[in-house]
Amino acid sequence: MKVLVTGSNGQVGHCLVEQLQGNAEVLALGAQELDITKEQDVFDTVNTFKPDVIINAAAYTSVDRAELEQDLSYKVNCDGPRYLAHAAQSIGASIIHISTDYVFEGNKDGLYNEDDITNPQGVYGASKLAGEQAVIKACAKHIILRTAWVFCEHGNNFVKTMLRLGQESDALSIVGDQFGGPTYAGDIAAALTNIALQCHVGKEAWGIYHFSGMPHVNWYQFADTIFTQAFKQKVLEKVPKLKSIDTHQYPTPAKRPTNSQLDCHKIEKVFGIKPSDWQYALTKIKEYQI
């Protein structure tokens, strides 16, 4: 199996390249090697390498800055995926594209499933939804994997931010009225690899899937677990005092979903993939460089 991985320097991309080694012939390209917003470069790369599957881990993920950089957000999150999907279709390849919980409004009671109505509340979510739709339209053999609250040892994420703030502060206020499933990037990579391998041997279960962590928590509870593990593993010498606050007490340029809880039953039923165990992932917090 030949796999083209775009966005290979990001959190998921980094883990993905590690996990695909030994399972596939991999061409891993970061933004410096392939700008997916340049259509001709995308087609040239795909036609030269001729992958069986393209896994697109490239994305514009700065939720707040997207409100100011709308054009760039759409170029990376919509135009780029469209070019990759067209290129995949042109050679008979499949494409696996990573999306987000931000495609939903975030006010539903209960879990969001794949068929729920989308209604993004900001530029980031809208550009990611446009990317989903572009991929679906451009390539018959597609998988859209929506995920949420991504973290790992690499890149910038909530866990690293908390560890850094924990070194600097004695007390922290953390939002407690937004709920979701923290998701370890290594588990996303494992899910993507699993799906790619199953599809390569003939499983044609194309469509949209949700994959995130369990159990669902709010940001305050997530932070509390991070600090508990960091202290237990001697990453931090002390645990800051945490205070739970409401969203309105921590204003941001972009609106965050109140409910980012994704229903992951479909991916388990079709591919046998269980939700990410984020609590276990945090038992290796010593490996995080801050």
MARMIDREN-384197 format. One record per residue (C-alpha): residue number from 1; residue in three letters; y, x, z. Coordinates in pm, whole numbers, plus 50000, padded with zeros to 5 digits. Layout:
// MARMIDREN-384197
+-----+-----+-------+-------+-------+
!   i !  aa !    yy !    xx !    zz !
+-----+-----+-------+-------+-------+
! NUM ! ALA !     Y !     X !     Z !
...
+-----+-----+-------+-------+-------+
This chain:
// MARMIDREN-384197
+-----+-----+-------+-------+-------+
!   i !  aa !    yy !    xx !    zz !
+-----+-----+-------+-------+-------+
!   1 ! MET ! 50000 ! 50000 ! 50000 !
!   2 ! LYS ! 50343 ! 50133 ! 49901 !
!   3 ! VAL ! 50631 ! 50022 ! 50123 !
!   4 ! LEU ! 51003 ! 50068 ! 50072 !
!   5 ! VAL ! 51189 ! 50050 ! 50404 !
!   6 ! THR ! 51565 ! 50004 ! 50387 !
!   7 ! GLY ! 51785 ! 50055 ! 50691 !
!   8 ! SER ! 51537 ! 50312 ! 50821 !
!   9 ! ASN ! 51784 ! 50464 ! 51069 !
!  10 ! GLY ! 51840 ! 50141 ! 51263 !
!  11 ! GLN ! 51649 ! 50028 ! 51571 !
!  12 ! VAL ! 51378 ! 49835 ! 51386 !
!  13 ! GLY ! 51378 ! 50067 ! 51084 !
!  14 ! HIS ! 51317 ! 50374 ! 51299 !
!  15 ! CYS ! 51021 ! 50213 ! 51477 !
!  16 ! LEU ! 50891 ! 50071 ! 51151 !
!  17 ! VAL ! 50872 ! 50407 ! 50977 !
!  18 ! GLU ! 50680 ! 50550 ! 51274 !
!  19 ! GLN ! 50428 ! 50263 ! 51273 !
!  20 ! LEU ! 50374 ! 50252 ! 50898 !
!  21 ! GLN ! 50270 ! 50617 ! 50885 !
!  22 ! GLY ! 49898 ! 50625 ! 50819 !
!  23 ! ASN ! 49896 ! 50262 ! 50706 !
!  24 ! ALA ! 50098 ! 50300 ! 50389 !
!  25 ! GLU ! 50281 ! 50528 ! 50150 !
!  26 ! VAL ! 50637 ! 50492 ! 50276 !
!  27 ! LEU ! 50975 ! 50552 ! 50119 !
!  28 ! ALA ! 51220 ! 50526 ! 50410 !
!  29 ! LEU ! 51587 ! 50507 ! 50319 !
!  30 ! GLY ! 51887 ! 50478 ! 50546 !
!  31 ! ALA ! 52234 ! 50374 ! 50435 !
!  32 ! GLN ! 52313 ! 50731 ! 50331 !
!  33 ! GLU ! 52014 ! 50741 ! 50094 !
!  34 ! LEU ! 52046 ! 50386 ! 49959 !
!  35 ! ASP ! 52348 ! 50158 ! 49979 !
!  36 ! ILE ! 52183 ! 49820 ! 49926 !
!  37 ! THR ! 52517 ! 49668 ! 49822 !
!  38 ! LYS ! 52502 ! 49870 ! 49498 !
!  39 ! GLU ! 52284 ! 49664 ! 49266 !
!  40 ! GLN ! 52204 ! 49934 ! 49011 !
!  41 ! ASP ! 52104 ! 50182 ! 49281 !
!  42 ! VAL ! 51870 ! 49922 ! 49430 !
!  43 ! PHE ! 51702 ! 49851 ! 49097 !
!  44 ! ASP ! 51675 ! 50220 ! 49010 !
!  45 ! THR ! 51510 ! 50297 ! 49345 !
!  46 ! VAL ! 51267 ! 50006 ! 49323 !
!  47 ! ASN ! 51173 ! 50072 ! 48961 !
!  48 ! THR ! 51111 ! 50440 ! 49034 !
!  49 ! PHE ! 50905 ! 50396 ! 49353 !
!  50 ! LYS ! 50743 ! 50064 ! 49257 !
!  51 ! PRO ! 50660 ! 49943 ! 49610 !
!  52 ! ASP ! 50409 ! 49670 ! 49685 !
!  53 ! VAL ! 50644 ! 49542 ! 49953 !
!  54 ! ILE ! 51006 ! 49595 ! 50046 !
!  55 ! ILE ! 51092 ! 49562 ! 50415 !
!  56 ! ASN ! 51464 ! 49517 ! 50457 !
!  57 ! ALA ! 51579 ! 49637 ! 50798 !
!  58 ! ALA ! 51934 ! 49707 ! 50677 !
!  59 ! ALA ! 52203 ! 49481 ! 50818 !
!  60 ! TYR ! 52562 ! 49455 ! 50931 !
!  61 ! THR ! 52509 ! 49371 ! 51298 !
!  62 ! SER ! 52850 ! 49406 ! 51464 !
!  63 ! VAL ! 52891 ! 49041 ! 51560 !
!  64 ! ASP ! 53253 ! 49061 ! 51672 !
!  65 ! ARG ! 53378 ! 49300 ! 51405 !
!  66 ! ALA ! 53227 ! 49075 ! 51139 !
!  67 ! GLU ! 53502 ! 48824 ! 51213 !
!  68 ! LEU ! 53749 ! 49081 ! 51076 !
!  69 ! GLU ! 53524 ! 49241 ! 50813 !
!  70 ! GLN ! 53393 ! 48931 ! 50640 !
!  71 ! ASP ! 53360 ! 49086 ! 50294 !
!  72 ! LEU ! 53159 ! 49381 ! 50421 !
!  73 ! SER ! 52941 ! 49156 ! 50634 !
!  74 ! TYR ! 52850 ! 48940 ! 50334 !
!  75 ! LYS ! 52796 ! 49242 ! 50109 !
!  76 ! VAL ! 52542 ! 49397 ! 50347 !
!  77 ! ASN ! 52382 ! 49079 ! 50483 !
!  78 ! CYS ! 52376 ! 48869 ! 50166 !
!  79 ! ASP ! 52440 ! 49066 ! 49846 !
!  80 ! GLY ! 52217 ! 49357 ! 49946 !
!  81 ! PRO ! 51917 ! 49140 ! 50033 !
!  82 ! ARG ! 51968 ! 48946 ! 49708 !
!  83 ! TYR ! 51953 ! 49268 ! 49503 !
!  84 ! LEU ! 51642 ! 49383 ! 49691 !
!  85 ! ALA ! 51473 ! 49046 ! 49640 !
!  86 ! HIS ! 51558 ! 49039 ! 49267 !
!  87 ! ALA ! 51422 ! 49390 ! 49230 !
!  88 ! ALA ! 51104 ! 49296 ! 49416 !
!  89 ! GLN ! 51057 ! 48991 ! 49194 !
!  90 ! SER ! 51106 ! 49200 ! 48880 !
!  91 ! ILE ! 50804 ! 49420 ! 48959 !
!  92 ! GLY ! 50588 ! 49156 ! 49130 !
!  93 ! ALA ! 50641 ! 49294 ! 49478 !
!  94 ! SER ! 50698 ! 49100 ! 49801 !
!  95 ! ILE ! 50993 ! 49129 ! 50037 !
!  96 ! ILE ! 51008 ! 49098 ! 50414 !
!  97 ! HIS ! 51361 ! 49039 ! 50538 !
!  98 ! ILE ! 51481 ! 49046 ! 50900 !
!  99 ! SER ! 51716 ! 48769 ! 51011 !
! 100 ! THR ! 51858 ! 48637 ! 51336 !
! 101 ! ASP ! 51890 ! 48359 ! 51592 !
! 102 ! TYR ! 52260 ! 48344 ! 51503 !
! 103 ! VAL ! 52177 ! 48121 ! 51204 !
! 104 ! PHE ! 52156 ! 47836 ! 51457 !
! 105 ! GLU ! 52440 ! 47661 ! 51637 !
! 106 ! GLY ! 52281 ! 47749 ! 51969 !
! 107 ! ASN ! 52323 ! 47420 ! 52156 !
! 108 ! LYS ! 51977 ! 47264 ! 52116 !
! 109 ! ASP ! 51776 ! 47151 ! 52417 !
! 110 ! GLY ! 51447 ! 47340 ! 52393 !
! 111 ! LEU ! 51317 ! 47598 ! 52150 !
! 112 ! TYR ! 51436 ! 47649 ! 51795 !
! 113 ! ASN ! 51158 ! 47626 ! 51535 !
! 114 ! GLU ! 51167 ! 47740 ! 51174 !
! 115 ! ASP ! 51249 ! 47393 ! 51039 !
! 116 ! ASP ! 51547 ! 47322 ! 51263 !
! 117 ! ILE ! 51884 ! 47271 ! 51097 !
! 118 ! THR ! 52089 ! 47589 ! 51069 !
! 119 ! ASN ! 52458 ! 47588 ! 51157 !
! 120 ! PRO ! 52594 ! 47938 ! 51227 !
! 121 ! GLN ! 52910 ! 47955 ! 51435 !
! 122 ! GLY ! 53049 ! 48287 ! 51312 !
! 123 ! VAL ! 53070 ! 48523 ! 51016 !
! 124 ! TYR ! 52770 ! 48731 ! 51123 !
! 125 ! GLY ! 52537 ! 48430 ! 51146 !
! 126 ! ALA ! 52676 ! 48277 ! 50827 !
! 127 ! SER ! 52627 ! 48600 ! 50633 !
! 128 ! LYS ! 52271 ! 48635 ! 50762 !
! 129 ! LEU ! 52191 ! 48275 ! 50667 !
! 130 ! ALA ! 52333 ! 48339 ! 50320 !
! 131 ! GLY ! 52105 ! 48642 ! 50301 !
! 132 ! GLU ! 51802 ! 48432 ! 50391 !
! 133 ! GLN ! 51886 ! 48181 ! 50121 !
! 134 ! ALA ! 51946 ! 48454 ! 49863 !
! 135 ! VAL ! 51609 ! 48618 ! 49934 !
! 136 ! ILE ! 51422 ! 48287 ! 49918 !
! 137 ! LYS ! 51585 ! 48201 ! 49585 !
! 138 ! ALA ! 51537 ! 48544 ! 49428 !
! 139 ! CYS ! 51178 ! 48633 ! 49520 !
! 140 ! ALA ! 50878 ! 48402 ! 49531 !
! 141 ! LYS ! 50682 ! 48631 ! 49762 !
! 142 ! HIS ! 50910 ! 48644 ! 50065 !
! 143 ! ILE ! 50886 ! 48651 ! 50442 !
! 144 ! ILE ! 51197 ! 48585 ! 50654 !
! 145 ! LEU ! 51151 ! 48708 ! 51012 !
! 146 ! ARG ! 51413 ! 48576 ! 51255 !
! 147 ! THR ! 51444 ! 48763 ! 51581 !
! 148 ! ALA ! 51688 ! 48801 ! 51873 !
! 149 ! TRP ! 51824 ! 49029 ! 52147 !
! 150 ! VAL ! 51678 ! 49348 ! 51996 !
! 151 ! PHE ! 51651 ! 49666 ! 52202 !
! 152 ! CYS ! 51464 ! 49997 ! 52201 !
! 153 ! GLU ! 51507 ! 50368 ! 52273 !
! 154 ! HIS ! 51705 ! 50423 ! 51952 !
! 155 ! GLY ! 52052 ! 50307 ! 51851 !
! 156 ! ASN ! 52293 ! 50092 ! 52050 !
! 157 ! ASN ! 52174 ! 49789 ! 52244 !
! 158 ! PHE ! 52211 ! 49590 ! 52565 !
! 159 ! VAL ! 51960 ! 49799 ! 52760 !
! 160 ! LYS ! 52141 ! 50124 ! 52686 !
! 161 ! THR ! 52476 ! 49965 ! 52764 !
! 162 ! MET ! 52349 ! 49845 ! 53102 !
! 163 ! LEU ! 52204 ! 50186 ! 53187 !
! 164 ! ARG ! 52534 ! 50353 ! 53101 !
! 165 ! LEU ! 52737 ! 50100 ! 53300 !
! 166 ! GLY ! 52490 ! 50132 ! 53587 !
! 167 ! GLN ! 52577 ! 50501 ! 53612 !
! 168 ! GLU ! 52951 ! 50428 ! 53610 !
! 169 ! SER ! 52991 ! 50109 ! 53815 !
! 170 ! ASP ! 52896 ! 49975 ! 54157 !
! 171 ! ALA ! 52934 ! 49610 ! 54050 !
! 172 ! LEU ! 52896 ! 49428 ! 53718 !
! 173 ! SER ! 52958 ! 49074 ! 53594 !
! 174 ! ILE ! 52694 ! 48954 ! 53347 !
! 175 ! VAL ! 52688 ! 48631 ! 53146 !
! 176 ! GLY ! 52434 ! 48390 ! 53294 !
! 177 ! ASP ! 52463 ! 48080 ! 53073 !
! 178 ! GLN ! 52326 ! 48220 ! 52745 !
! 179 ! PHE ! 51947 ! 48211 ! 52710 !
! 180 ! GLY ! 51712 ! 48389 ! 52473 !
! 181 ! GLY ! 51415 ! 48618 ! 52431 !
! 182 ! PRO ! 51474 ! 48994 ! 52458 !
! 183 ! THR ! 51276 ! 49161 ! 52181 !
! 184 ! TYR ! 51151 ! 49521 ! 52175 !
! 185 ! ALA ! 51214 ! 49675 ! 51832 !
! 186 ! GLY ! 50877 ! 49848 ! 51843 !
! 187 ! ASP ! 50712 ! 49506 ! 51868 !
! 188 ! ILE ! 50916 ! 49379 ! 51573 !
! 189 ! ALA ! 50801 ! 49682 ! 51375 !
! 190 ! ALA ! 50440 ! 49613 ! 51471 !
! 191 ! ALA ! 50478 ! 49251 ! 51360 !
! 192 ! LEU ! 50629 ! 49355 ! 51027 !
! 193 ! THR ! 50354 ! 49609 ! 50967 !
! 194 ! ASN ! 50088 ! 49352 ! 51052 !
! 195 ! ILE ! 50240 ! 49095 ! 50816 !
! 196 ! ALA ! 50276 ! 49347 ! 50534 !
! 197 ! LEU ! 49913 ! 49454 ! 50566 !
! 198 ! GLN ! 49782 ! 49097 ! 50577 !
! 199 ! CYS ! 49989 ! 48993 ! 50276 !
! 200 ! HIS ! 49877 ! 49302 ! 50085 !
! 201 ! VAL ! 49513 ! 49202 ! 50116 !
! 202 ! GLY ! 49575 ! 48852 ! 49985 !
! 203 ! LYS ! 49725 ! 48637 ! 50261 !
! 204 ! GLU ! 49999 ! 48439 ! 50087 !
! 205 ! ALA ! 50174 ! 48272 ! 50377 !
! 206 ! TRP ! 50527 ! 48309 ! 50248 !
! 207 ! GLY ! 50819 ! 48151 ! 50430 !
! 208 ! ILE ! 51028 ! 48173 ! 50747 !
! 209 ! TYR ! 50890 ! 48288 ! 51083 !
! 210 ! HIS ! 51031 ! 48338 ! 51432 !
! 211 ! PHE ! 50945 ! 48640 ! 51644 !
! 212 ! SER ! 51106 ! 48727 ! 51977 !
! 213 ! GLY ! 51025 ! 48812 ! 52336 !
! 214 ! MET ! 50886 ! 48611 ! 52624 !
! 215 ! PRO ! 50962 ! 48498 ! 52885 !
! 216 ! HIS ! 51301 ! 48356 ! 52793 !
! 217 ! VAL ! 51582 ! 48460 ! 53026 !
! 218 ! ASN ! 51960 ! 48474 ! 53042 !
! 219 ! TRP ! 52158 ! 48797 ! 53010 !
! 220 ! TYR ! 52203 ! 48819 ! 53388 !
! 221 ! GLN ! 51827 ! 48799 ! 53443 !
! 222 ! PHE ! 51766 ! 49052 ! 53166 !
! 223 ! ALA ! 52015 ! 49295 ! 53323 !
! 224 ! ASP ! 51861 ! 49246 ! 53667 !
! 225 ! THR ! 51517 ! 49341 ! 53530 !
! 226 ! ILE ! 51662 ! 49644 ! 53349 !
! 227 ! PHE ! 51822 ! 49775 ! 53668 !
! 228 ! THR ! 51512 ! 49707 ! 53876 !
! 229 ! GLN ! 51300 ! 49912 ! 53636 !
! 230 ! ALA ! 51563 ! 50185 ! 53600 !
! 231 ! PHE ! 51578 ! 50231 ! 53978 !
! 232 ! LYS ! 51198 ! 50215 ! 54011 !
! 233 ! GLN ! 51158 ! 50485 ! 53745 !
! 234 ! LYS ! 51440 ! 50696 ! 53896 !
! 235 ! VAL ! 51655 ! 50663 ! 53586 !
! 236 ! LEU ! 51934 ! 50534 ! 53812 !
! 237 ! GLU ! 51998 ! 50644 ! 54170 !
! 238 ! LYS ! 52140 ! 50306 ! 54267 !
! 239 ! VAL ! 52144 ! 49948 ! 54141 !
! 240 ! PRO ! 52488 ! 49794 ! 54084 !
! 241 ! LYS ! 52565 ! 49461 ! 54244 !
! 242 ! LEU ! 52538 ! 49191 ! 53979 !
! 243 ! LYS ! 52742 ! 48873 ! 53952 !
! 244 ! SER ! 52650 ! 48590 ! 53713 !
! 245 ! ILE ! 52946 ! 48454 ! 53515 !
! 246 ! ASP ! 52991 ! 48185 ! 53251 !
! 247 ! THR ! 53063 ! 48255 ! 52885 !
! 248 ! HIS ! 53424 ! 48140 ! 52912 !
! 249 ! GLN ! 53483 ! 48413 ! 53170 !
! 250 ! TYR ! 53388 ! 48679 ! 52914 !
! 251 ! PRO ! 53569 ! 48585 ! 52590 !
! 252 ! THR ! 53466 ! 48755 ! 52265 !
! 253 ! PRO ! 53600 ! 48729 ! 51907 !
! 254 ! ALA ! 53274 ! 48571 ! 51788 !
! 255 ! LYS ! 53104 ! 48276 ! 51953 !
! 256 ! ARG ! 52760 ! 48349 ! 52098 !
! 257 ! PRO ! 52475 ! 48092 ! 52091 !
! 258 ! THR ! 52416 ! 47934 ! 52430 !
! 259 ! ASN ! 52052 ! 47885 ! 52335 !
! 260 ! SER ! 51878 ! 48160 ! 52136 !
! 261 ! GLN ! 51526 ! 48062 ! 52243 !
! 262 ! LEU ! 51298 ! 48085 ! 51940 !
! 263 ! ASP ! 50966 ! 47903 ! 51906 !
! 264 ! CYS ! 50712 ! 48167 ! 51804 !
! 265 ! HIS ! 50403 ! 47948 ! 51768 !
! 266 ! LYS ! 50400 ! 47956 ! 51386 !
! 267 ! ILE ! 50372 ! 48334 ! 51353 !
! 268 ! GLU ! 50093 ! 48340 ! 51611 !
! 269 ! LYS ! 49904 ! 48060 ! 51434 !
! 270 ! VAL ! 49939 ! 48208 ! 51084 !
! 271 ! PHE ! 49928 ! 48583 ! 51147 !
! 272 ! GLY ! 49785 ! 48608 ! 51500 !
! 273 ! ILE ! 50100 ! 48780 ! 51625 !
! 274 ! LYS ! 50198 ! 48714 ! 51987 !
! 275 ! PRO ! 50556 ! 48726 ! 52123 !
! 276 ! SER ! 50710 ! 49056 ! 52226 !
! 277 ! ASP ! 50634 ! 49161 ! 52584 !
! 278 ! TRP ! 50982 ! 49287 ! 52669 !
! 279 ! GLN ! 50902 ! 49330 ! 53038 !
! 280 ! TYR ! 50627 ! 49578 ! 52952 !
! 281 ! ALA ! 50862 ! 49760 ! 52712 !
! 282 ! LEU ! 51102 ! 49819 ! 53002 !
! 283 ! THR ! 50832 ! 50002 ! 53200 !
! 284 ! LYS ! 50907 ! 50293 ! 52963 !
! 285 ! ILE ! 51279 ! 50297 ! 53035 !
! 286 ! LYS ! 51258 ! 50668 ! 53121 !
! 287 ! GLU ! 51243 ! 50735 ! 52747 !
! 288 ! TYR ! 51590 ! 50590 ! 52688 !
! 289 ! GLN ! 51860 ! 50850 ! 52627 !
! 290 ! ILE ! 52198 ! 50740 ! 52764 !
+-----+-----+-------+-------+-------+
